[in-house]
Amino acid sequence: MNDYERIQNAVHFIEEHLQNDLNITDIAAKSCFSPFHFQRLFQAISGFSVYQYIRNRRLSEAALLLEKTDRSILDIAINFGYGSQEAF
């Protein structure tokens, strides 16, 4: 398995766990990299830091829920790891 496939596995892991607490150590372990090397490689391949990618994906998924459901802003914000709708 090459580096791109390993990073893709990490992206799949992130996507499956967007609404959970994610940390670099766990994500890097899923792709068999050290946390330091994983972060460097992820940014080189994607153009985003790992946390930027996670934040952007959470916001895009939350935006879809806001548009397509009747759920409250606070409920969606808390679901995606924000402490309040102001933080969201």
N, CA and C atoms as an extended XYZ file, in Angstrom:
264
Properties=species:S:1:pos:R:3:atomname:S:1:resname:S:1:resid:I:1 pbc="F F F"
N         0.857       -1.175        0.000 N   MET     1
C         0.000        0.000        0.000 CA  MET     1
C         0.905        1.239        0.000 C   MET     1
N         0.646        2.171       -0.900 N   ASN     2
C         1.480        3.362       -0.974 CA  ASN     2
C         0.945        4.465       -0.047 C   ASN     2
N         1.692        5.562        0.016 N   ASP     3
C         1.333        6.661        0.926 CA  ASP     3
C        -0.039        7.250        0.612 C   ASP     3
N        -0.361        7.384       -0.660 N   TYR     4
C        -1.659        7.955       -1.041 CA  TYR     4
C        -2.817        7.079       -0.561 C   TYR     4
N        -2.664        5.799       -0.697 N   GLU     5
C        -3.711        4.882       -0.233 CA  GLU     5
C        -3.849        4.937        1.286 C   GLU     5
N        -2.730        5.056        1.979 N   ARG     6
C        -2.765        5.145        3.441 CA  ARG     6
C        -3.435        6.444        3.887 C   ARG     6
N        -3.155        7.534        3.193 N   ILE     7
C        -3.818        8.805        3.515 CA  ILE     7
C        -5.305        8.699        3.189 C   ILE     7
N        -5.640        8.048        2.095 N   GLN     8
C        -7.055        7.860        1.743 CA  GLN     8
C        -7.775        7.046        2.812 C   GLN     8
N        -7.121        6.037        3.369 N   ASN     9
C        -7.702        5.278        4.471 CA  ASN     9
C        -7.976        6.184        5.669 C   ASN     9
N        -7.061        7.098        5.939 N   ALA    10
C        -7.243        8.044        7.040 CA  ALA    10
C        -8.431        8.970        6.759 C   ALA    10
N        -8.585        9.399        5.517 N   VAL    11
C        -9.715       10.252        5.142 CA  VAL    11
C       -11.027        9.496        5.336 C   VAL    11
N       -11.059        8.240        4.957 N   HIS    12
C       -12.262        7.423        5.175 CA  HIS    12
C       -12.573        7.318        6.667 C   HIS    12
N       -11.544        7.124        7.472 N   PHE    13
C       -11.740        7.048        8.920 CA  PHE    13
C       -12.312        8.360        9.446 C   PHE    13
N       -11.766        9.485        8.983 N   ILE    14
C       -12.263       10.801        9.399 CA  ILE    14
C       -13.726       10.955        9.002 C   ILE    14
N       -14.049       10.620        7.769 N   GLU    15
C       -15.420       10.759        7.271 CA  GLU    15
C       -16.408        9.922        8.089 C   GLU    15
N       -15.992        8.732        8.476 N   GLU    16
C       -16.870        7.857        9.254 CA  GLU    16
C       -17.061        8.333       10.687 C   GLU    16
N       -16.153        9.175       11.173 N   HIS    17
C       -16.180        9.604       12.567 CA  HIS    17
C       -16.260       11.127       12.719 C   HIS    17
N       -16.828       11.817       11.751 N   LEU    18
C       -16.896       13.283       11.793 CA  LEU    18
C       -17.588       13.813       13.041 C   LEU    18
N       -18.567       13.110       13.540 N   GLN    19
C       -19.316       13.611       14.686 CA  GLN    19
C       -18.708       13.163       16.013 C   GLN    19
N       -17.585       12.481       15.973 N   ASN    20
C       -16.895       12.044       17.184 CA  ASN    20
C       -15.678       12.929       17.433 C   ASN    20
N       -15.115       12.806       18.628 N   ASP    21
C       -13.846       13.467       18.900 CA  ASP    21
C       -12.760       12.744       18.121 C   ASP    21
N       -11.990       13.493       17.375 N   LEU    22
C       -10.907       12.920       16.592 CA  LEU    22
C        -9.587       13.522       17.054 C   LEU    22
N        -8.563       12.696       17.150 N   ASN    23
C        -7.237       13.242       17.439 CA  ASN    23
C        -6.226       12.655       16.462 C   ASN    23
N        -5.151       13.369       16.291 N   ILE    24
C        -4.140       13.027       15.291 CA  ILE    24
C        -3.564       11.637       15.535 C   ILE    24
N        -3.331       11.298       16.786 N   THR    25
C        -2.725       10.003       17.102 CA  THR    25
C        -3.578        8.848       16.594 C   THR    25
N        -4.881        8.913       16.839 N   ASP    26
C        -5.777        7.841       16.383 CA  ASP    26
C        -5.856        7.786       14.867 C   ASP    26
N        -5.963        8.946       14.240 N   ILE    27
C        -6.066        8.983       12.775 CA  ILE    27
C        -4.781        8.468       12.141 C   ILE    27
N        -3.638        8.919       12.666 N   ALA    28
C        -2.344        8.477       12.127 CA  ALA    28
C        -2.171        6.971       12.296 C   ALA    28
N        -2.628        6.431       13.422 N   ALA    29
C        -2.504        4.995       13.664 CA  ALA    29
C        -3.291        4.193       12.628 C   ALA    29
N        -4.437        4.718       12.184 N   LYS    30
C        -5.237        4.023       11.174 CA  LYS    30
C        -4.517        3.927        9.834 C   LYS    30
N        -3.583        4.832        9.610 N   SER    31
C        -2.846        4.802        8.348 CA  SER    31
C        -1.398        4.342        8.533 C   SER    31
N        -1.085        3.890        9.738 N   CYS    32
C         0.253        3.336       10.044 CA  CYS    32
C         1.385        4.346        9.851 C   CYS    32
N         1.134        5.591       10.263 N   PHE    33
C         2.161        6.632       10.260 CA  PHE    33
C         2.338        7.149       11.679 C   PHE    33
N         3.485        7.742       11.940 N   SER    34
C         3.630        8.488       13.183 CA  SER    34
C         2.784        9.748       13.045 C   SER    34
N         2.309       10.312       14.156 N   PRO    35
C         1.498       11.535       14.057 CA  PRO    35
C         2.220       12.663       13.317 C   PRO    35
N         3.507       12.838       13.583 N   PHE    36
C         4.261       13.910       12.921 CA  PHE    36
C         4.311       13.687       11.413 C   PHE    36
N         4.702       12.498       10.988 N   HIS    37
C         4.819       12.222        9.553 CA  HIS    37
C         3.451       12.274        8.878 C   HIS    37
N         2.442       11.761        9.561 N   PHE    38
C         1.094       11.792        9.001 CA  PHE    38
C         0.642       13.222        8.719 C   PHE    38
N         0.841       14.125        9.660 N   GLN    39
C         0.415       15.515        9.465 CA  GLN    39
C         1.145       16.166        8.301 C   GLN    39
N         2.451       15.929        8.202 N   ARG    40
C         3.210       16.500        7.076 CA  ARG    40
C         2.722       15.954        5.745 C   ARG    40
N         2.541       14.652        5.680 N   LEU    41
C         2.122       14.016        4.436 CA  LEU    41
C         0.695       14.400        4.061 C   LEU    41
N        -0.198       14.448        5.043 N   PHE    42
C        -1.588       14.824        4.784 CA  PHE    42
C        -1.648       16.222        4.184 C   PHE    42
N        -0.908       17.157        4.767 N   GLN    43
C        -0.923       18.527        4.246 CA  GLN    43
C        -0.296       18.602        2.859 C   GLN    43
N         0.760       17.861        2.635 N   ALA    44
C         1.405       17.871        1.320 CA  ALA    44
C         0.464       17.333        0.239 C   ALA    44
N        -0.312       16.315        0.575 N   ILE    45
C        -1.207       15.702       -0.400 CA  ILE    45
C        -2.497       16.499       -0.579 C   ILE    45
N        -3.087       16.943        0.536 N   SER    46
C        -4.415       17.570        0.463 CA  SER    46
C        -4.377       19.098        0.354 C   SER    46
N        -3.309       19.697        0.834 N   GLY    47
C        -3.255       21.157        0.860 CA  GLY    47
C        -3.877       21.751        2.121 C   GLY    47
N        -4.384       20.906        3.012 N   PHE    48
C        -4.995       21.334        4.270 CA  PHE    48
C        -4.298       20.633        5.426 C   PHE    48
N        -4.273       21.293        6.575 N   SER    49
C        -3.860       20.561        7.768 CA  SER    49
C        -4.985       19.583        8.107 C   SER    49
N        -4.689       18.608        8.922 N   VAL    50
C        -5.703       17.618        9.293 CA  VAL    50
C        -6.876       18.305        9.971 C   VAL    50
N        -6.586       19.211       10.916 N   TYR    51
C        -7.669       19.879       11.635 CA  TYR    51
C        -8.463       20.829       10.746 C   TYR    51
N        -7.815       21.460        9.763 N   GLN    52
C        -8.558       22.286        8.803 CA  GLN    52
C        -9.527       21.414        8.002 C   GLN    52
N        -9.048       20.261        7.578 N   TYR    53
C        -9.896       19.352        6.810 CA  TYR    53
C       -11.097       18.918        7.638 C   TYR    53
N       -10.848       18.518        8.884 N   ILE    54
C       -11.939       18.071        9.754 CA  ILE    54
C       -12.938       19.200        9.975 C   ILE    54
N       -12.457       20.396       10.267 N   ARG    55
C       -13.356       21.539       10.488 CA  ARG    55
C       -14.177       21.847        9.246 C   ARG    55
N       -13.544       21.870        8.092 N   ASN    56
C       -14.263       22.149        6.839 CA  ASN    56
C       -15.324       21.100        6.546 C   ASN    56
N       -15.002       19.832        6.763 N   ARG    57
C       -15.971       18.770        6.512 CA  ARG    57
C       -17.132       18.825        7.489 C   ARG    57
N       -16.842       19.111        8.749 N   ARG    58
C       -17.920       19.231        9.734 CA  ARG    58
C       -18.846       20.381        9.375 C   ARG    58
N       -18.268       21.496        8.978 N   LEU    59
C       -19.101       22.644        8.610 CA  LEU    59
C       -19.930       22.362        7.362 C   LEU    59
N       -19.359       21.670        6.395 N   SER    60
C       -20.136       21.386        5.184 CA  SER    60
C       -21.258       20.394        5.480 C   SER    60
N       -21.011       19.400        6.315 N   GLU    61
C       -22.071       18.460        6.685 CA  GLU    61
C       -23.146       19.157        7.523 C   GLU    61
N       -22.736       20.043        8.412 N   ALA    62
C       -23.696       20.791        9.228 CA  ALA    62
C       -24.547       21.699        8.340 C   ALA    62
N       -23.931       22.312        7.339 N   ALA    63
C       -24.682       23.180        6.429 CA  ALA    63
C       -25.760       22.384        5.689 C   ALA    63
N       -25.422       21.176        5.275 N   LEU    64
C       -26.421       20.331        4.608 CA  LEU    64
C       -27.581       20.011        5.541 C   LEU    64
N       -27.284       19.712        6.793 N   LEU    65
C       -28.342       19.430        7.755 CA  LEU    65
C       -29.210       20.654        8.013 C   LEU    65
N       -28.581       21.820        8.079 N   LEU    66
C       -29.348       23.053        8.287 CA  LEU    66
C       -30.303       23.297        7.125 C   LEU    66
N       -29.841       22.990        5.943 N   GLU    67
C       -30.645       23.221        4.745 CA  GLU    67
C       -31.763       22.192        4.571 C   GLU    67
N       -31.485       20.939        4.916 N   LYS    68
C       -32.410       19.870        4.564 CA  LYS    68
C       -33.244       19.328        5.718 C   LYS    68
N       -33.015       19.788        6.941 N   THR    69
C       -33.777       19.263        8.074 CA  THR    69
C       -34.390       20.415        8.861 C   THR    69
N       -35.232       20.051        9.798 N   ASP    70
C       -35.843       21.037       10.683 CA  ASP    70
C       -35.142       21.104       12.034 C   ASP    70
N       -34.003       20.468       12.139 N   ARG    71
C       -33.281       20.452       13.405 CA  ARG    71
C       -32.807       21.865       13.751 C   ARG    71
N       -32.693       22.134       15.031 N   SER    72
C       -32.266       23.463       15.470 CA  SER    72
C       -30.762       23.644       15.238 C   SER    72
N       -30.358       24.892       15.164 N   ILE    73
C       -28.942       25.215       14.988 CA  ILE    73
C       -28.138       24.670       16.157 C   ILE    73
N       -28.661       24.838       17.367 N   LEU    74
C       -27.956       24.359       18.559 CA  LEU    74
C       -27.767       22.843       18.509 C   LEU    74
N       -28.784       22.118       18.127 N   ASP    75
C       -28.698       20.660       18.049 CA  ASP    75
C       -27.622       20.234       17.053 C   ASP    75
N       -27.602       20.859       15.909 N   ILE    76
C       -26.601       20.526       14.890 CA  ILE    76
C       -25.211       20.933       15.353 C   ILE    76
N       -25.100       22.097       15.956 N   ALA    77
C       -23.799       22.559       16.454 CA  ALA    77
C       -23.224       21.583       17.470 C   ALA    77
N       -24.020       21.158       18.411 N   ILE    78
C       -23.559       20.230       19.439 CA  ILE    78
C       -23.234       18.873       18.833 C   ILE    78
N       -24.013       18.460       17.857 N   ASN    79
C       -23.768       17.188       17.174 CA  ASN    79
C       -22.399       17.152       16.505 C   ASN    79
N       -21.920       18.280       16.036 N   PHE    80
C       -20.638       18.338       15.347 CA  PHE    80
C       -19.512       18.859       16.223 C   PHE    80
N       -19.709       18.839       17.545 N   GLY    81
C       -18.609       19.114       18.460 CA  GLY    81
C       -18.441       20.554       18.894 C   GLY    81
N       -19.384       21.417       18.570 N   TYR    82
C       -19.303       22.797       19.014 CA  TYR    82
C       -20.062       22.929       20.333 C   TYR    82
N       -19.552       23.727       21.246 N   GLY    83
C       -20.145       23.860       22.561 CA  GLY    83
C       -21.409       24.701       22.588 C   GLY    83
N       -21.588       25.544       21.582 N   SER    84
C       -22.761       26.411       21.525 CA  SER    84
C       -22.999       26.828       20.081 C   SER    84
N       -24.157       27.445       19.841 N   GLN    85
C       -24.396       27.904       18.473 CA  GLN    85
C       -23.539       29.128       18.157 C   GLN    85
N       -23.104       29.865       19.181 N   GLU    86
C       -22.196       30.992       18.929 CA  GLU    86
C       -20.835       30.500       18.446 C   GLU    86
N       -20.354       29.418       19.057 N   ALA    87
C       -19.069       28.836       18.639 CA  ALA    87
C       -19.161       28.256       17.229 C   ALA    87
N       -20.353       27.761       16.901 N   PHE    88
C       -20.628       27.182       15.600 CA  PHE    88
C       -20.565       28.243       14.543 C   PHE    88
